């Protein structure tokens, strides 16, 4: 049987396959980190929901949307904030304070900014290969949504 592939393996596989030269992550804008973090979070959440059982796609989409929308990300971030290292908190703050030209449809400005910081943090962890830490924080955040 084939071994499962982790997200960390996937990220490294992308770099290797496409011959991407690693960059200094500290030079990335917080909105760039949030851009990749949004997609990584979406992929993780979709994977969790799909792995919890086959269902009609519209039902899967509704389940995922409840978790990935800005209001839920804000609640998750508030729950994990005390768990962050100093470095992680700095990345989160940079993302939260970044001036975006877009806004969420169904969230306040504050919720959207917190969600952007959350996504920036996840993007940072993903791009620096800290996927176990990223998974831990995502898990804690999702658990907070159920409370």
C-alpha positions in Angstrom: 0.0 0.0 0.0 1.2 3.5 -0.8 2.2 5.7 2.1 0.2 8.9 2.5 1.8 12.1 1.5 1.9 15.0 4.0 1.4 18.6 3.1 5.1 19.2 4.0 6.1 16.6 1.4 3.8 18.3 -1.1 5.4 21.7 -0.6 8.9 20.3 -0.9 7.8 18.3 -3.9 6.5 21.4 -5.6 9.8 23.2 -5.0 11.8 20.3 -6.3 9.6 19.5 -9.3 9.4 23.1 -10.5 13.0 24.0 -9.5 11.9 26.8 -7.3 14.8 28.5 -5.5 13.9 29.1 -1.8 13.5 32.8 -1.0 14.0 34.7 2.3 10.4 34.5 3.7 11.0 37.7 5.7 11.0 39.7 2.4 7.4 38.6 1.6 4.6 41.0 2.2 2.1 40.0 4.8 -0.6 40.0 2.1 1.5 37.5 0.0 1.7 35.3 3.1 -2.1 35.6 3.6 -2.6 34.8 -0.1 -0.9 31.4 0.2 -2.2 30.9 3.7 -5.8 31.3 2.6 -5.4 28.5 0.0 -3.4 26.2 2.3 -6.1 26.6 5.0 -8.8 25.9 2.5 -7.0 22.8 1.3 -6.5 21.5 4.9 -10.2 22.2 5.8 -11.5 20.6 2.6 -9.3 17.5 3.2 -10.6 17.2 6.8 -14.2 17.5 5.7 -13.8 15.1 2.7 -11.9 12.5 4.8 -14.8 12.6 7.4 -17.1 11.0 4.8 -18.4 11.1 1.3 -21.3 13.5 0.8 -22.9 15.6 -1.9 -20.5 18.3 -3.0 -22.9 21.1 -2.0 -23.1 19.7 1.5 -19.3 19.4 1.6 -19.0 23.0 0.4 -21.4 24.3 3.1 -19.4 22.5 5.8 -16.1 24.0 4.5 -17.6 27.5 4.1 -18.6 27.5 7.8 -15.0 26.9 8.8 -13.1 29.1 6.3 -15.1 32.3 6.3 -13.6 35.3 7.9 -15.8 35.3 11.0 -14.8 31.7 11.8 -11.1 32.4 11.1 -11.3 35.3 13.5 -12.8 33.1 16.2 -10.1 30.5 15.6 -7.3 33.1 15.7 -8.6 34.5 19.0 -8.4 30.9 20.4 -4.9 30.2 19.3 -3.4 33.7 19.9 -2.2 32.8 23.4 -0.4 29.7 22.0 1.8 31.7 19.5 5.5 32.2 19.8 6.9 35.7 19.7 7.9 35.2 16.0 4.4 33.8 15.1 2.7 36.7 16.9 4.8 39.1 14.9 3.8 37.5 11.6 0.1 37.6 12.7 0.3 41.3 13.6 1.9 42.2 10.3 -0.9 40.4 8.5 -3.6 41.9 10.6 -2.2 45.4 10.2 -1.7 45.1 6.4 -3.8 47.4 4.3 -5.9 45.2 2.0 -7.9 46.6 -0.9 -10.6 44.0 -0.5 -13.1 43.2 2.2 -15.1 40.3 3.3 -18.8 40.0 2.3 -20.1 38.9 5.6 -17.6 40.1 8.2 -16.7 43.3 10.0 -13.5 45.1 9.1 -12.0 43.9 12.4 -12.9 40.3 11.7 -11.5 40.5 8.2 -8.2 42.0 9.4 -7.9 39.3 12.1 -8.6 36.6 9.5 -6.0 38.2 7.2 -3.5 37.9 10.0 -4.5 34.3 10.6 -4.0 33.5 6.9 -0.6 35.3 6.9 0.5 33.2 9.9 -0.5 30.0 8.1 1.2 31.1 4.9 4.4 31.8 6.9 4.3 28.4 8.6 3.6 26.6 5.3 6.4 28.4 3.4 8.9 27.8 6.2 8.1 24.1 6.3 6.6 24.2 9.8 3.5 22.2 8.8 3.2 20.3 12.0 3.0 23.5 13.9 0.5 24.8 11.3 -1.6 21.7 11.7 -1.5 22.0 15.5 -2.7 25.6 15.4 -5.4 24.8 12.8 -6.6 21.9 14.9 -6.8 24.1 18.0 -8.6 26.8 16.0 -11.2 24.4 14.6 -11.8 22.9 18.0 -12.6 26.4 19.3 -15.3 26.7 16.6 -17.2 23.8 18.1 -17.3 25.4 21.5 
